[in-house]
């Protein structure tokens, strides 16, 4: 079977851009942050994020947690201040934290007696960027949370340390279990605390419930249709994934549609575009009755462009809304006025509403509107998080209704391939349905290819590619 072609290799440039693509989205199926997938501390990271103790490590995007980075003393100050909701202090406690975004939190924990500084006996410095050792972490937590002392000597490697009593206290409280499981007779007091480990220490100290991240099946996913450049022909309709905290509604999907492709989606190869003018807004809710959705958009929805552009924007709207199981047709209003003839191009809209068939070829109109590729996967969407088996769904019309497919990992190595008799054989489109099983050891970006083989020379025809996040 085929390895990734040149177009797909270029598409992998978007891996570096993907953080930008998702940065504005509050959550993905892998949780609040993009970089802790599969980490043993991930559920605790989710717990402290839910509690407002962390907002990530890359503001303002805040979609990364930096789990393997060491906790600095200034970060520790903010962790503790948020965890126990300390009052601010007007006293500038130290001379070396001016300009730090954590300065107010450092002053707060100093006023509360949680820190005394880093240069005894003077203690006029805090050393804000220095990493926190596990022994120091124990003392921060004991003072911050008022952990009771313990007479039990929990570990063999902290004898004589100034922090030994605090280490024993957090061990007795169940905040730490040691650093050498399963024996756990050592604490590794001089080891540095990672941000991932800190999440677990705080979760236990605060008595929080760990929060496993949502599974792919539980995710709030909107599938929104834009146009995607293709190696040959097109651009054709293709689906993008939009994740969020809120349940997906027709209103939310329309709003995503009107916002347009992200900067990363427009910059990638192949690139996404939209025929909908900028500045179009939704007026009121999308009403759904007996399978027909009525959507009221601002009057500038029909501004500019020729027949292809007008047809394209109607197709984007119709396919996005009919992706919902409860919607079969779409009626359009502009500023509250029902539309029967759309734009100066004079597109006559069906009285009972637009459906997908309006844009597809028929026996009497074999070319159709030219907006749907001969092989057109709708699900999975670009950059959707998927689990095995991948349910490939969409439309196709191919020779003898046969569709070939292949799935590749992030290195371009084939994970699975095959063919299926599915869809239509032309000129009518049919529903394409393929299930693909795969195995990967950890989440990674992969690529799905679907096409049909030419009966003339066996060449891959109407090849379509979709970049997806493969989950174990």
C-alpha positions as CSV (number, residue, x, y, z in Angstrom):
1,X,0.0,0.0,0.0
2,X,1.0,3.7,-0.2
3,X,3.1,5.6,2.2
4,X,2.3,9.2,2.8
5,X,2.5,11.3,-0.3
6,X,4.1,14.7,-0.7
7,X,0.9,16.5,0.1
8,X,0.5,14.6,3.4
9,X,4.1,15.2,4.4
10,X,3.5,18.8,4.0
11,X,0.3,18.5,6.0
12,X,2.4,17.3,9.0
13,X,3.8,20.8,9.2
14,X,0.5,21.5,11.0
15,X,1.6,19.5,14.0
16,X,3.6,22.5,15.1
17,X,0.6,24.7,14.4
18,X,-1.9,22.4,16.1
19,X,-1.4,24.0,19.5
20,X,-2.5,27.3,17.9
21,X,-5.5,25.5,16.4
22,X,-6.7,24.2,19.7
23,X,-5.5,27.0,21.9
24,X,-8.8,28.9,21.8
25,X,-10.7,25.7,22.7
26,X,-11.1,25.0,26.4
27,X,-11.0,21.3,26.4
28,X,-10.3,18.3,24.2
29,X,-11.0,14.6,24.7
30,X,-7.5,14.3,26.3
31,X,-8.4,16.8,29.1
32,X,-7.7,20.4,29.9
33,X,-4.1,20.3,28.7
34,X,-2.5,18.9,25.6
35,X,0.8,17.7,27.0
36,X,-0.1,15.3,29.8
37,X,-1.9,12.6,27.9
38,X,-1.2,9.2,29.5
39,X,0.7,10.7,32.4
40,X,0.2,8.8,35.6
41,X,-0.6,12.1,37.3
42,X,-3.1,13.3,34.7
43,X,-6.2,12.7,36.7
44,X,-4.7,14.8,39.6
45,X,-3.7,17.5,37.1
46,X,-7.3,17.6,36.0
47,X,-8.4,17.9,39.6
48,X,-6.3,20.9,40.5
49,X,-7.3,22.5,37.2
50,X,-10.9,22.1,38.0
51,X,-10.3,23.5,41.5
52,X,-8.6,26.6,40.0
53,X,-5.2,25.8,41.4
54,X,-3.5,25.8,38.0
55,X,-4.2,27.6,34.8
56,X,-1.4,25.9,32.8
57,X,2.1,27.0,31.9
58,X,1.7,28.9,28.7
59,X,-0.7,31.9,29.2
60,X,-2.7,33.2,27.6
61,X,-3.4,30.0,25.6
62,X,-3.1,27.9,28.8
63,X,-3.5,24.6,26.9
64,X,-0.2,23.2,28.2
65,X,0.7,22.1,31.7
66,X,4.4,21.3,31.3
67,X,4.2,18.2,33.5
68,X,7.8,17.3,33.4
69,X,9.1,20.8,34.2
70,X,10.4,21.4,37.7
71,X,8.3,23.5,40.1
72,X,9.9,26.8,40.9
73,X,9.6,28.5,44.2
74,X,7.5,31.3,42.7
75,X,5.1,28.7,41.1
76,X,4.9,26.9,44.5
77,X,3.8,30.2,46.0
78,X,0.9,30.5,43.5
79,X,-0.1,26.9,43.9
80,X,-0.4,27.2,47.6
81,X,-2.0,30.6,47.6
82,X,-4.8,29.4,45.2
83,X,-5.2,26.1,47.0
84,X,-5.8,27.7,50.5
85,X,-7.3,31.0,49.3
86,X,-4.9,33.3,51.1
87,X,-5.7,36.9,51.5
88,X,-3.3,39.3,49.7
89,X,-0.6,41.2,51.6
90,X,0.5,44.8,51.1
91,X,4.0,44.0,52.5
92,X,6.8,43.5,50.0
93,X,8.5,40.7,51.7
94,X,11.5,40.1,49.5
95,X,13.9,42.1,47.3
96,X,14.4,39.7,44.4
97,X,10.9,39.1,43.1
98,X,10.1,42.5,41.7
99,X,8.3,42.1,38.4
100,X,7.5,38.5,38.9
101,X,3.9,37.6,38.0
102,X,3.9,35.6,41.2
103,X,5.0,38.5,43.4
104,X,1.7,39.0,45.1
105,X,1.3,35.3,45.8
106,X,4.9,35.2,47.3
107,X,4.0,38.2,49.5
108,X,0.8,36.4,50.6
109,X,2.5,33.1,51.7
110,X,5.2,35.1,53.4
111,X,2.6,37.1,55.4
112,X,1.0,33.7,56.3
113,X,4.3,32.3,57.6
114,X,4.4,29.6,54.9
115,X,7.8,30.8,53.7
116,X,10.7,32.6,55.5
117,X,12.9,33.2,52.4
118,X,15.9,31.5,51.0
119,X,18.9,33.2,52.6
120,X,18.7,32.7,56.4
121,X,19.3,34.4,58.7
122,X,18.7,37.6,56.7
123,X,15.8,36.1,54.7
124,X,15.4,39.2,52.5
125,X,15.4,37.0,49.3
126,X,13.0,34.4,48.0
127,X,15.0,32.9,45.1
128,X,11.8,32.8,43.0
129,X,13.2,31.0,40.0
130,X,15.0,28.3,42.0
131,X,13.5,24.8,41.7
132,X,11.8,23.2,44.7
133,X,13.2,20.1,46.2
134,X,11.0,17.3,47.6
135,X,12.2,18.2,51.1
136,X,11.3,21.8,50.7
137,X,7.9,20.9,49.2
138,X,7.1,19.0,52.4
139,X,7.7,22.1,54.5
140,X,5.7,24.3,52.2
141,X,2.7,21.9,52.4
142,X,3.0,21.4,56.2
143,X,2.9,25.1,56.8
144,X,0.3,25.9,54.2
145,X,-2.2,23.1,55.1
146,X,-1.4,22.8,58.8
147,X,-0.5,19.2,58.5
148,X,-0.2,17.5,61.9
149,X,3.2,16.3,63.1
150,X,4.0,12.6,63.2
151,X,6.4,10.6,65.4
152,X,6.8,7.9,62.8
153,X,10.1,7.9,60.9
154,X,8.7,7.2,57.5
155,X,11.8,7.1,55.3
156,X,15.5,6.0,55.5
157,X,17.1,8.7,53.5
158,X,16.1,12.0,55.2
159,X,17.8,11.5,58.6
160,X,19.2,14.7,60.0
161,X,17.5,17.0,57.4
162,X,15.9,20.2,58.6
163,X,12.8,19.1,56.8
164,X,12.6,15.6,58.2
165,X,9.8,16.3,60.6
166,X,7.7,17.8,57.8
167,X,8.5,14.9,55.5
168,X,7.2,12.5,58.2
169,X,4.1,14.7,58.6
170,X,3.1,14.5,55.0
171,X,3.8,10.8,54.9
172,X,1.5,10.2,57.9
173,X,-1.2,12.3,56.2
174,X,-1.0,10.3,53.0
175,X,0.2,13.2,50.9
176,X,3.4,11.2,49.9
177,X,4.1,7.6,49.6
178,X,7.8,7.8,48.8
179,X,9.9,7.7,45.7
180,X,10.9,4.0,45.2
181,X,7.7,1.9,44.8
182,X,6.8,-0.7,45.8
183,X,9.2,-0.6,48.7
184,X,8.7,3.2,49.3
185,X,11.2,3.4,52.1
186,X,12.9,6.4,50.5
187,X,11.7,9.9,49.9
188,X,14.5,11.3,47.7
189,X,14.5,14.6,49.6
190,X,17.0,16.4,47.3
191,X,15.1,15.4,44.1
192,X,13.3,18.1,42.3
193,X,9.5,18.2,42.2
194,X,7.9,18.1,38.8
195,X,4.7,19.9,38.0
196,X,3.0,16.6,37.4
197,X,4.1,15.3,40.9
198,X,3.0,18.6,42.4
199,X,-0.5,18.0,41.1
200,X,-0.7,14.8,43.0
201,X,0.7,16.2,46.2
202,X,-1.8,19.0,46.1
203,X,-4.7,16.7,45.2
204,X,-4.0,14.7,48.3
205,X,-3.4,17.7,50.5
206,X,-6.7,19.3,49.4
207,X,-8.6,16.0,49.6
208,X,-9.6,16.4,45.9
209,X,-11.1,13.7,43.8
210,X,-8.9,12.8,40.9
211,X,-10.7,13.5,37.6
212,X,-9.8,11.1,34.7
213,X,-10.0,13.1,31.5
214,X,-13.1,12.5,29.3
215,X,-13.0,9.7,26.8
216,X,-13.4,10.3,23.1
217,X,-16.9,9.1,23.3
218,X,-17.8,11.6,26.0
219,X,-16.3,14.6,24.3
220,X,-18.3,17.5,23.1
221,X,-17.5,17.6,19.4
222,X,-19.0,19.8,16.7
223,X,-18.3,18.8,13.1
224,X,-18.1,21.9,11.0
225,X,-17.8,22.0,7.2
226,X,-15.5,24.2,5.3
227,X,-13.7,23.8,1.9
228,X,-10.4,22.0,1.7
229,X,-7.9,22.4,-1.1
230,X,-7.2,19.1,-2.8
231,X,-4.2,17.7,-4.8
232,X,-6.5,17.6,-7.9
233,X,-9.9,19.2,-8.3
234,X,-11.8,21.0,-5.7
235,X,-11.7,22.6,-3.3
236,X,-14.4,20.3,-1.8
237,X,-16.3,20.2,1.4
238,X,-14.4,18.7,4.3
239,X,-15.0,18.5,8.1
240,X,-13.1,20.2,10.9
241,X,-13.3,19.2,14.6
242,X,-14.4,21.8,17.2
243,X,-14.2,20.7,20.9
244,X,-15.6,22.6,23.9
245,X,-16.9,22.4,27.4
246,X,-20.5,23.0,26.3
247,X,-22.8,20.4,24.8
248,X,-23.0,20.7,21.1
249,X,-26.1,22.5,19.8
250,X,-27.1,23.7,16.3
251,X,-26.4,27.2,17.5
252,X,-22.9,26.4,18.6
253,X,-22.1,24.6,15.3
254,X,-23.4,27.6,13.3
255,X,-21.3,30.0,15.4
256,X,-18.2,27.9,14.8
257,X,-19.1,27.9,11.1
258,X,-19.5,31.7,11.0
259,X,-16.2,32.2,12.8
260,X,-14.5,30.4,9.9
261,X,-11.3,28.2,9.8
262,X,-8.7,28.9,12.3
263,X,-5.4,30.6,11.3
264,X,-3.7,27.2,11.6
265,X,-6.2,25.5,9.3
266,X,-5.8,28.3,6.7
267,X,-2.0,28.0,6.9
268,X,-1.7,24.3,6.7
269,X,-1.2,22.2,3.5
270,X,-3.8,21.4,2.3
271,X,-5.5,24.5,3.5
272,X,-9.1,25.2,4.6
273,X,-11.2,28.2,3.4
274,X,-14.8,29.4,3.7
275,X,-17.1,31.0,1.1
276,X,-19.0,32.7,4.0
277,X,-18.2,36.5,4.2
278,X,-16.6,37.7,7.4
279,X,-18.9,39.5,9.9
280,X,-22.0,37.3,9.4
281,X,-23.8,36.7,12.7
282,X,-26.6,34.4,13.8
283,X,-29.8,36.1,14.8
284,X,-31.5,34.2,17.6
285,X,-31.7,30.5,18.1
286,X,-31.8,27.8,15.5
287,X,-35.3,26.3,15.6
288,X,-35.8,22.7,14.7
289,X,-39.3,21.2,13.9
290,X,-40.0,17.9,12.2
291,X,-36.4,17.5,11.1
292,X,-36.2,21.0,9.5
293,X,-33.9,23.6,11.1
294,X,-34.6,27.3,10.5
295,X,-31.6,29.6,10.9
296,X,-31.7,33.4,10.8
297,X,-28.4,35.0,9.7
298,X,-27.5,38.6,9.1
299,X,-28.2,40.1,5.7
300,X,-24.5,40.1,4.7
301,X,-24.6,36.3,4.3
302,X,-25.4,36.9,0.6
303,X,-22.7,39.6,0.0
304,X,-20.2,39.3,-2.8
305,X,-19.2,36.3,-4.9
306,X,-20.6,34.5,-7.9
307,X,-22.7,31.4,-8.2
308,X,-19.9,29.1,-7.0
309,X,-19.4,31.2,-3.8
310,X,-23.1,31.4,-3.1
311,X,-23.6,27.7,-3.6
312,X,-20.6,27.0,-1.4
313,X,-21.8,29.0,1.6
314,X,-25.2,27.4,1.4
315,X,-23.5,24.0,1.3
316,X,-21.3,24.8,4.3
317,X,-24.4,25.8,6.3
318,X,-26.5,22.8,5.1
319,X,-23.9,20.1,5.7
320,X,-22.9,21.6,9.1
321,X,-26.5,21.5,10.4
322,X,-27.5,18.2,8.8
323,X,-24.6,16.6,10.6
324,X,-27.0,16.5,13.5
325,X,-29.2,13.4,13.6
326,X,-32.3,15.5,14.3
327,X,-31.9,17.7,11.2
328,X,-32.6,16.7,7.6
329,X,-33.3,20.1,6.0
330,X,-32.4,23.7,6.5
331,X,-34.5,26.8,5.9
332,X,-32.7,30.1,5.6
333,X,-33.8,33.6,6.8
334,X,-31.8,36.8,6.5
335,X,-32.6,39.3,9.2
336,X,-35.9,37.6,9.9
337,X,-37.0,37.4,6.2
338,X,-37.5,33.9,4.7
339,X,-35.3,33.3,1.7
340,X,-36.8,31.7,-1.4
341,X,-34.4,33.1,-4.0
342,X,-30.8,33.5,-2.7
343,X,-28.6,36.4,-3.7
344,X,-28.3,38.3,-6.9
345,X,-27.2,35.0,-8.5
346,X,-30.9,33.9,-8.3
347,X,-30.4,30.5,-6.6
348,X,-33.9,29.1,-6.1
349,X,-34.2,27.4,-2.8
350,X,-36.6,24.5,-2.2
351,X,-39.8,25.6,-0.4
352,X,-39.4,22.8,2.2
353,X,-35.7,23.6,2.8
354,X,-32.2,22.7,1.6
355,X,-30.9,19.2,2.1
356,X,-27.7,17.5,1.1
357,X,-29.3,16.1,-2.1
358,X,-29.6,19.7,-3.4
359,X,-25.8,19.8,-3.8
360,X,-25.3,16.3,-5.2
361,X,-25.3,15.1,-8.8
362,X,-28.4,13.2,-10.0
363,X,-29.3,11.2,-13.2
364,X,-30.6,14.4,-14.8
365,X,-27.8,16.6,-13.4
366,X,-24.7,14.4,-13.3
367,X,-22.3,17.2,-12.4
368,X,-24.3,18.5,-9.5
369,X,-23.0,21.5,-7.6
370,X,-19.4,20.4,-7.6
371,X,-18.9,20.8,-3.9
372,X,-18.6,17.2,-2.8
373,X,-15.6,15.0,-3.8
374,X,-16.2,11.6,-5.3
375,X,-14.8,10.1,-2.1
376,X,-15.9,12.4,0.8
377,X,-15.2,11.3,4.4
378,X,-17.2,13.3,6.9
379,X,-16.2,11.5,10.0
380,X,-13.6,11.5,11.4
381,X,-13.1,15.2,11.0
382,X,-9.7,16.8,10.6
383,X,-7.8,16.7,13.9
384,X,-10.5,14.7,15.6
385,X,-9.5,12.4,18.5
386,X,-10.4,8.8,17.5
387,X,-10.2,5.4,19.1
388,X,-10.1,2.0,17.5
389,X,-12.1,1.1,15.5
390,X,-12.3,4.3,13.6
391,X,-15.8,4.7,12.1
392,X,-15.3,6.3,8.7
393,X,-18.6,7.8,7.5
394,X,-19.4,10.0,4.5
395,X,-20.4,10.0,0.9
396,X,-18.9,8.3,-2.2
397,X,-19.6,7.3,-5.7
398,X,-16.9,5.2,-7.3
399,X,-16.4,2.4,-9.8
400,X,-18.4,-0.6,-8.6
401,X,-18.8,1.2,-5.3
402,X,-15.4,0.2,-4.1
403,X,-13.3,2.4,-1.8
404,X,-9.7,1.7,-0.7
405,X,-8.3,3.0,2.5
406,X,-5.1,3.1,4.5
407,X,-4.1,4.4,8.0
408,X,-0.6,5.7,8.8
409,X,1.1,6.7,12.0
410,X,3.0,9.9,12.7
411,X,6.2,8.4,11.1
412,X,4.3,7.5,7.9
413,X,4.3,3.8,8.6
414,X,1.1,1.9,7.6
415,X,-1.0,0.7,10.5
416,X,-3.8,-0.8,8.4
417,X,-5.2,-0.9,4.9
418,X,-7.9,-2.5,2.9
419,X,-10.9,-1.9,0.7
420,X,-14.7,-2.0,1.1
421,X,-17.7,-2.1,-1.1
422,X,-19.6,0.9,0.1
423,X,-21.3,4.1,-1.1
424,X,-22.7,4.6,-4.6
425,X,-21.4,3.7,-8.1
426,X,-22.6,6.8,-9.9
427,X,-24.0,9.1,-10.9
428,X,-25.7,8.8,-7.5
429,X,-23.8,9.2,-4.3
430,X,-24.3,6.6,-1.5
431,X,-23.5,6.5,2.2
432,X,-19.9,5.4,2.7
433,X,-19.2,3.3,5.8
434,X,-15.9,1.7,6.8
435,X,-14.6,0.6,10.2
436,X,-10.8,0.5,10.7
437,X,-9.1,-1.2,13.7
438,X,-5.6,-0.1,14.7
439,X,-3.1,-0.2,17.6
440,X,-0.8,2.6,18.9
441,X,1.1,2.6,22.2
442,X,0.4,6.3,22.9
443,X,-1.6,9.2,21.4
444,X,-0.1,10.4,18.2
445,X,-1.0,12.3,15.0
446,X,-1.9,9.9,12.2
447,X,-3.4,10.1,8.7
448,X,-6.4,8.4,7.1
449,X,-6.4,8.0,3.3
450,X,-9.4,7.0,1.2
451,X,-9.6,6.7,-2.5
452,X,-10.8,4.4,-5.4
453,X,-8.6,2.5,-7.8
454,X,-8.9,3.3,-11.5
455,X,-10.2,0.3,-13.5
456,X,-8.0,1.5,-16.3
457,X,-4.6,1.5,-14.7
458,X,-5.1,0.9,-11.0
459,X,-4.1,4.5,-10.1
460,X,-5.4,6.0,-6.9
461,X,-8.2,8.3,-7.9
462,X,-9.9,11.0,-5.8
463,X,-7.5,10.4,-3.0
464,X,-8.6,12.2,0.2
465,X,-6.6,12.5,3.4
466,X,-7.6,13.4,7.0
467,X,-5.2,14.1,9.8
468,X,-6.5,12.6,13.1
469,X,-5.3,12.1,16.6
470,X,-5.0,8.4,17.2
471,X,-5.7,7.4,20.8
472,X,-4.6,4.0,22.3
